[in-house]
Amino acid sequence: MSEASSAAVPPEPPGVVPVRGPAADLNLLRTFLSVYRAGSLTAAAPALGLSQPTVTAQIRTLEERSGRQLFTRLPRGVQPTAAAHELAGRIAGPLDALAAADHGQDEPRTTPVRLAGPSELLCTRVLPALAGVVADGVELRVTQGMTDPLLEEMRAGRQDLVITTRRPRGRGLVSVPLGDEEYVLVTSPDWAARIACRRDAEAAELCVALREVPLVSYAEDLPIVRRYWRTVFGKPAPAGHAALTVPNLHAVVAAVVAGAGYSVLPHSLCVEHLAAGRLAALDEPEEPPLNTLFLVQRPGADTDPAVIRVRDTLHRAARTWR
């Protein structure tokens, strides 16, 4: 654009992204919305069919034209500014409707919702809660994993929603409590009978009795067991290593039900076994250890109705979780 033509353009009101050439600016807005939803310049590029430098240049151009910074660059990904949230709220609906019209659809197209969290929680709580959403047409791509790697994937724009076992640290990720998971000290009925442990046994008596029972864990450092001992018994966890270490909590349940020993498990994983008599609770503390679960949402996901539906469904389901 020449200096003369540029001078002829009247200034836009504060906060409004100027439009100078419909096609060019529409592409800039599409690029902006893709970056806003992906949370990353790099992640948005393949979806747009552009190179990462091109995406960066288009975002810079849009920022220059608007006179406002739209993203804060982070070590991994980008964080939308207040101006970006405002702009996305105004353009997401029209751009989605336009994309739907381009594809001959009655409703805007939505990409699959990318959801991640601990394997056991996904199987026992999350996927059953979302079955109706999937049946109604929402596509899901579910990933299992540990909190830290999954949050890194979200920062890189590869996850929309992540369920974590602790609140994430740092800038750019907003989380809300989803629910509390109660821990239970369990063994098989045969072991409970052999050590003659009563549910009203004193803590010291129970700890001594459990020395005769093999410990089953999913990790060498006994994270759940250590927490239970510290919270309920007020002392360190049993000395030594677990007699049996397995890959995940589902395997712990299977081993304890089969009579391998005892462990500490989330209530959701063993409630049916307790009700059926396949497991026996060794302790009923007045205040059992609780682990708060958090639902983390990628910045920019608010403009995707499918993500919002999955998020809201999980919040409703979590109210029924013990």
C-alpha positions in Angstrom: 0.0 0.0 0.0 1.4 3.4 -1.0 1.8 6.3 1.5 -0.9 8.2 -0.3 -3.5 5.5 0.0 -2.5 4.8 3.5 -3.0 8.4 4.5 -6.5 8.3 3.0 -7.7 5.6 5.3 -9.4 7.1 8.4 -8.3 5.9 11.8 -10.3 3.0 13.4 -11.8 3.3 16.8 -9.6 1.9 19.6 -9.7 -1.9 19.9 -11.1 -2.5 16.4 -9.0 -4.5 14.0 -9.0 -2.4 10.7 -10.1 -4.0 7.5 -8.1 -3.1 4.4 -8.8 -5.5 1.7 -11.5 -8.1 2.5 -9.8 -11.2 1.3 -6.4 -10.4 2.8 -7.9 -9.5 6.2 -10.2 -12.5 6.2 -7.1 -14.7 5.9 -5.4 -12.9 8.7 -8.4 -13.4 10.9 -8.6 -17.1 10.1 -4.9 -17.4 10.9 -5.5 -15.6 14.2 -8.4 -17.8 15.2 -6.5 -20.9 14.4 -3.5 -19.8 16.6 -5.9 -18.7 19.3 -7.6 -22.1 19.4 -4.3 -24.1 19.0 -2.4 -22.1 21.6 0.7 -22.3 19.4 1.9 -20.8 16.2 3.6 -24.1 15.3 0.5 -26.2 16.0 -1.7 -23.9 13.9 0.5 -24.0 10.8 -0.3 -27.5 9.6 -4.1 -27.0 10.0 -3.8 -23.8 7.9 -1.6 -25.3 5.3 1.0 -22.7 6.0 4.6 -22.6 7.2 5.3 -21.5 10.8 7.1 -18.3 9.6 4.1 -17.4 7.4 1.8 -17.8 10.4 4.1 -15.7 12.5 4.2 -13.0 9.9 0.4 -12.9 9.5 -0.1 -12.6 13.3 2.5 -9.8 13.4 0.7 -8.0 10.5 -2.6 -8.3 12.3 -1.1 -6.9 15.5 0.5 -4.0 13.6 -2.8 -3.1 11.9 -4.8 -3.3 15.1 -2.2 -1.5 17.2 -2.6 -4.1 19.9 -0.7 -7.1 21.0 -2.7 -10.3 20.5 -0.4 -12.9 22.0 2.3 -13.2 24.6 5.1 -15.4 23.4 5.9 -18.2 25.9 8.8 -20.7 25.8 6.3 -23.2 24.4 3.2 -21.8 22.7 1.5 -18.4 23.0 -0.9 -16.9 25.6 -3.8 -14.8 24.3 -4.0 -11.2 25.6 -7.2 -9.5 26.6 -7.4 -8.0 23.1 -7.2 -11.5 21.6 -10.0 -12.8 23.8 -12.1 -9.9 22.7 -11.4 -10.3 19.0 -12.0 -14.1 19.1 -15.3 -13.6 20.8 -16.4 -11.3 17.9 -15.2 -13.3 15.0 -15.4 -17.0 15.9 -19.1 -17.4 15.2 -19.1 -15.6 11.8 -15.9 -17.4 10.6 -17.2 -20.8 11.7 -20.4 -20.2 9.9 -18.5 -19.0 6.8 -16.4 -22.2 6.9 -19.5 -24.3 7.2 -21.0 -22.6 4.1 -17.8 -23.2 2.2 -18.1 -26.9 2.9 -21.8 -27.0 2.1 -22.8 -27.8 5.7 -25.8 -26.6 7.7 -23.7 -26.3 10.9 -20.1 -25.2 11.4 -17.6 -27.9 11.2 -15.8 -28.8 14.4 -12.5 -30.6 14.8 -12.3 -33.5 17.3 -12.0 -32.5 20.9 -8.6 -33.6 22.3 -8.9 -34.8 25.9 -6.3 -36.3 28.1 -5.8 -37.5 31.7 -4.8 -40.4 33.9 -5.7 -43.8 32.4 -7.6 -45.2 35.3 -9.8 -42.0 35.7 -10.5 -41.9 32.0 -11.7 -45.5 32.0 -13.8 -45.5 35.2 -15.2 -41.9 35.3 -14.6 -39.8 32.2 -15.5 -42.0 29.2 -18.7 -43.3 30.7 -19.7 -39.7 31.4 -19.0 -38.7 27.8 -20.7 -41.6 26.1 -23.9 -39.6 25.4 -21.9 -36.7 24.0 -20.1 -39.0 21.5 -23.4 -40.6 20.6 -24.8 -37.1 19.8 -22.0 -36.5 17.3 -19.1 -35.0 19.2 -15.8 -36.5 18.1 -13.2 -37.2 20.8 -9.5 -38.0 20.7 -8.5 -39.3 24.1 -4.9 -39.6 25.4 -3.7 -41.1 28.6 -0.6 -40.0 30.5 0.9 -38.3 33.5 0.2 -34.7 34.4 3.4 -32.9 33.5 3.8 -34.4 30.0 0.1 -33.8 29.2 0.4 -30.1 30.3 3.4 -29.7 28.0 1.3 -31.1 25.1 -1.4 -28.5 26.0 1.1 -25.7 26.0 2.2 -26.9 22.5 -1.5 -26.8 21.4 -2.0 -30.5 21.1 -4.7 -30.9 23.9 -7.9 -29.0 24.4 -8.8 -30.4 27.9 -6.6 -32.1 30.4 -7.6 -33.7 33.7 -4.7 -33.4 36.2 -4.0 -34.6 39.7 -2.7 -31.2 40.8 -3.2 -27.6 39.8 -0.8 -26.5 37.0 1.8 -23.9 37.7 2.9 -21.1 35.5 1.2 -18.7 33.2 -1.1 -19.5 30.3 -3.2 -22.4 31.7 -6.4 -21.9 33.6 -7.8 -24.8 35.8 -10.8 -25.4 37.9 -11.4 -28.1 40.5 -13.3 -31.0 39.0 -13.8 -33.3 42.0 -12.1 -35.1 44.9 -10.9 -38.7 44.8 -10.9 -40.6 48.1 -8.3 -43.2 48.8 -9.0 -46.6 50.5 -6.7 -49.1 52.2 -7.7 -52.5 50.9 -6.7 -56.1 50.7 -8.4 -59.4 49.8 -10.9 -61.0 52.3 -8.4 -63.9 52.8 -5.6 -61.6 53.8 -7.9 -59.6 56.1 -8.9 -62.8 57.8 -5.4 -64.1 58.1 -4.1 -61.0 59.9 -7.3 -60.8 61.9 -7.6 -57.0 61.3 -10.8 -55.4 62.4 -12.1 -52.2 60.9 -12.0 -50.6 64.4 -8.4 -51.7 65.0 -6.1 -49.1 66.4 -3.7 -47.5 63.9 -0.6 -48.9 65.6 -2.1 -52.4 65.6 -3.1 -52.2 62.0 0.4 -51.0 60.9 2.0 -53.9 62.8 -0.4 -56.4 61.3 0.3 -55.1 57.7 4.0 -56.0 58.1 2.9 -59.6 57.4 1.1 -58.7 54.1 2.9 -58.0 50.8 2.6 -54.5 49.5 1.4 -53.9 45.9 2.2 -50.6 44.2 2.3 -49.0 40.7 5.5 -47.1 41.5 8.7 -47.8 43.4 8.4 -44.6 45.5 4.9 -45.6 46.8 3.3 -42.2 46.3 -0.3 -43.0 47.3 0.8 -45.3 50.2 3.1 -42.7 51.6 0.4 -40.1 51.5 -2.1 -42.4 53.2 0.3 -43.3 56.0 1.3 -39.7 56.6 -2.3 -38.4 56.6 -4.1 -41.2 58.5 -1.4 -42.8 60.7 0.8 -39.7 61.1 4.0 -41.7 60.4 6.2 -42.6 57.4 5.1 -45.4 55.0 6.4 -49.0 55.6 10.1 -49.3 55.2 11.5 -51.1 52.2 10.1 -51.7 48.7 6.8 -53.0 47.4 6.7 -56.8 47.1 5.0 -56.3 43.7 5.3 -53.3 41.4 2.9 -53.1 38.4 2.4 -50.6 35.5 -0.8 -49.0 36.6 -3.6 -48.9 39.2 -5.8 -51.3 37.2 -3.0 -53.9 37.6 -2.8 -53.1 41.3 -6.6 -53.8 41.7 -6.3 -57.1 39.8 -3.3 -58.2 41.9 -4.9 -57.3 45.2 -8.2 -58.9 44.3 -6.3 -62.1 43.4 -4.7 -62.2 46.8 -1.2 -60.7 46.1 -1.3 -58.4 49.1 -2.6 -55.0 50.1 -2.5 -51.5 48.7 -4.1 -48.0 48.8 -6.4 -47.3 45.9 -8.8 -44.6 44.6 -12.3 -45.4 45.7 -13.6 -45.3 42.2 -11.4 -48.2 41.2 -12.4 -50.5 44.0 -16.0 -49.6 44.9 -17.5 -52.5 42.9 -15.0 -55.0 44.3 -15.8 -53.8 47.8 -19.5 -54.1 47.3 -19.1 -57.6 45.8 -16.8 -58.8 48.6 -13.8 -59.2 46.4 -11.9 -56.6 48.5 -12.0 -55.7 52.1 -11.4 -52.2 53.5 -8.9 -52.3 56.3 -9.5 -48.8 57.7 -12.3 -46.3 57.8 -10.7 -43.0 58.9 -13.0 -40.1 59.7 -11.1 -38.0 57.2 -9.7 -40.2 54.4 -7.0 -38.7 52.2 -8.4 -36.9 49.2 -6.8 -36.0 45.9 -8.3 -33.0 44.1 -8.7 -33.4 40.3 -8.4 -30.4 38.1 -9.8 -29.7 34.6 -7.4 -27.6 32.6 -8.6 -25.9 29.4 -6.5 -24.7 26.6 -6.6 -20.9 26.1 -8.8 -20.2 23.1 -10.9 -23.3 23.5 -13.9 -21.2 24.5 -14.7 -20.5 20.9 -15.2 -24.2 20.1 -18.7 -25.4 21.0 -17.7 -29.0 21.1 -15.0 -28.3 23.7 -17.4 -26.4 25.8 -20.0 -29.2 25.6 -17.4 -31.8 26.8 -16.2 -29.5 29.5 -19.7 -28.8 30.9 -20.6 -32.5 30.7 -17.6 -33.4 32.8 -18.4 -30.7 35.4 -22.0 -32.1 35.7 -20.8 -35.7 36.0 -18.2 -34.8 38.6 -20.9 -33.7 41.0 -21.9 -37.3 41.4 -18.3 -38.6 42.0 -17.4 -39.5 45.5 
